[in-house]
Amino acid sequence: MKLRSEFLALLAATFALTLRGIAQVPSLHESTVYQANTTSGSQSDSSSRIWHEVIKNEGSTPLVALHATFHCPAGGGFQRIDIEYLHDPLIRYGYDTEIPPGGSLEISAADPAKCPGGVDAAIFEDHYEGDLQQVNRLYARRRGTYRALADSLDLLSTIVAQSKSPQDVINSLAQLSQSVEKDQTIDSFERKAIIDFYSYLKSTLQSAQGVVRAPSDHTAHRQPTYRKLSDTDSISIEQAQATVISNKFREWRADLEENMNPPQAK
């Protein structure tokens, strides 16, 4: 009886989630699946499951980016806590990819009986669907990333010119982060993207082996390794690292340049 009740609750939650996804983003089909977590408890216990949201692009153009929200209960007097998921190849450059028509994406999720939700905004190649507020927030993140790229390129050039060390640049990025965090004239989502980007570059520069990913890594036009560039141009590993990262950042900035304003709604 317990298993049957649990199944019915799961079915109802999944049905509600699917309806919500259709209402918000008609060109996507969402389904929730789970796998048993063999490292914990009984497989029949919902807390021992690992949940995933499968998102299929049923539109006629590539899915460029999406935002999903799952609403979970919270303790401590709070009514709920929202778990958000962002998929955007122009923010997570070199990690996320566009989803072609008929293709699908699987993201982490939660028990839909406890944490209902799903995709609330999606950007396709020629239009957007869903919550305009979330679409605008996504573009604010892109603008923040674009701005941070420009600042980072200026700082990396000082390593290439040997006027600053990587540690000097790390310190400068920390100071910039503090300054941006206090600047209330910047949109909050743009501000967060800037700070996140500075943190990304700081952690990369903390090791001379730290790398930045880019889509070109998987093409014939990929950037050379630090060692190869260092040997070819007779420069230090630190200079080579800053040069390669700068080149990838220029690729990133060029890709962002034409994609910082929302397309038309469908």
N, C-alpha and C positions, 0 to 999 in steps of 0.2 A: 504493500500500500504506500509506503514511504517513497519507494522508487517511482511508482506511478504518479504520485503527487508532484514529485520533483520533475518528472518528465513533462507533465502538463504545464507546470510553471515555466519550464524552459521553452516549451513550444509557444506559449502565449507571449513570452518576452521576445523571442526571436521574431514572431509574427509582427509584434508592435514595432520592433526595430526595423524590419523590412518595410513596413508601411511608412515609417518616418523617413527612411532613406529615399523611397520613391517620391515622397512629398517634397523633400528638400532638393534632391539631385536626381531628376528623372532619368538621366543617361547612365546612371550607375546601378548595379545590382549588388546588394550587400547580403552576406550570410555569415552567421557566427558558427564556428566549429571549435572543438576542443580536443586535446589529447590528454591521456592520463599522465599525471606526474608520478612516475614510478619511484621517486625518491621520498614520497610522502604518502601517508594514509591509504585508506581504501579508495579504489577507483570509482566507487559509487558516491563518494563524498565530493560535492561540488567544489569544496575548498582545495581539493587535491588535483584539480584540473588546470591545464594551461590553455587559456582561451585565445582565439585568433579571429580577426575580422577579415573575411575575404571580400575584396572589392573588385568587381569586374566592370570594365569599360564597355558599355553597350552603345556608346555613341559612335558617330561616324568620323570623328577626329581624335587625335591623341589627347590623353588626359595629361595635362602639364603639371598640375599641383592640386593638393587637396588638404582640407583641415577636418579633423574629426574630434568630437567631444563625447566623453562617457561620463555620466552623472552618477557618482557613487555616494553611499551614505558615509557620514563622518561622525566621529565622537566629539567629545569636548564641547558640547553645546552647539556645534555647527550642524546645519541641516544637511549639507552635502558637500562633497568635494568634486571638482571637475578635473578629469584626466584628459589632457589634450594630446593630439597627435598631428604632426605636420609632415607632409611629404612634398618636397619642392626641390627639384634638381638645381635651381638657381640660388638656393640657400644652403642646401647640403650638397655642394658642388662635388662631383666625382663619386658621390655615394648614391643618391636617389637618381632615378631615371624616369623618363616619360613612359606612360603606359599606352600602347597602341590600341586601336579599336579591336575588341575581342580579347585583349590581354587582361590580366588580373594582377592584383597586388595583395599581399597578406601582411596585416599589421597586428601588433599586440593589442589585445582587448581584455575585457573582464566579463565575469558572469552576467549575461544580459538580464537575468532575473533580479540581480542586485544593482547592476550598473547599466541602465539602458542608455542608448545613444547611438552614435554612428557618424557618418560623414555629414557635415552641415554646410560645406562649401567646396566647390570644385571648379578648377580653371581648365578649360579645354583650349585647344590651339586657336579657336576662333570665337569663343564665348565663355561666359561663366554661368554657373547654376548654383542656387542655394542662397545662403545668408550673405547679403552684401556687406554687412559689417565685418564678417570674418574674411571676406575677399579683400576688403580695404586694409585689414590688419596684416594680411599676408603681403600685400604690396608695400606696406609700411616697413615690414621686415626686409624686403628687398631693397628699399631705399636706404635703410640703415646699413645693410651689407655693402651697398655701392659706395656709400660715404666712407665706411671703414676701410674698404679696399684702397681708396685714394690716399688716406692717411698712412696705411701700411706700406704702400709703394714708396712714399716719401721716406719713411724710416728705413726700409730695406736698402734704399739707394745709399744711405750713409754707411751701411756695412760693406756694400760693394766698393765704395770709395775709401774705405778703411778710416773714416772719420769717427765712427762709433763702433763699439763691439756689440755682439749679439746681446750681452747682458745690459749694455746701455739702452738698447732698443727695448728690451723686456721691461726695464725700469720706466722708460718713456710711455710704453703701452699701459702700464699700471697707473701712471699719472693721468693719462688721457681717459682711462676708464672711470677714475674718480671724478674727473671734471664733467664727463658726459652724464654720469649718474646724478649729479647735482643740477644739471641743466633741464629745468622743467619746460623750457620752450620747445624741446624736441618731443615729438609724439612718443608715448611710452613704449609702443611696439618697435618703433624705429630705434629708440634708445637701447632697448634690450638687444636688438640685433647687432648694434655697434659694439656693445660691451661683450657679447658672446663672441664676436669676431676677434676682438682684441685678445680675449682669453685663448681662442683657438691658435692665434699666431704666437702668443707667449709660450704656450705649451709645446708648440712645434720647435721654437728656437731654443728651448731648454736643452736640446741635444743636437749635436752636429749631424745626427742621423735622422732627425725629424723631417717628415715629408708632408707635402700637401698633395691631395689627390685632384685630378682633373680628368675630364672625359678623354682628352688627348693622350692620356697614358696608355690607352688601348688602341692607338693608331700608329701609323708609320711616322707621324709628326710629333711623337712624344719627346719630352725634354730629356736631355742626357742625365746620367747619374752624376752625383756631386764629384765623385772621384774622377770620372772621365773628363768633366769640364775643368776640374782643377788641374789635371795633367795637361790637357790640350791648351788651356789659356795661361798656364803657369800662375795660378792664383790659389789662395788658401781654400781649405774646405768650407770655412765660414763664408767667404766671398762667393764660392760656388753655390752653396745652399741658398744664400740670399738672391743670387741671380736666377736660379731655377724657380724658386718660389715666386719671384717677381714676374717671371714670364707666365707662370700659371695664373697669377692674379690678374695679369693683363687679359688673358683669355677669358677669365671669369667676368671681369668688368665689361668686356666687349659683348659677352652673351647677355649680361644684365641690361645693358644700355637701351635696348629696344623692348624691354619687357618690364617696365616699372609703372605702367598704367593699365588698369583693368580693361579687358575687351568688353564687348557689348554683352548684355544679358540675353539669354535665349528666350 
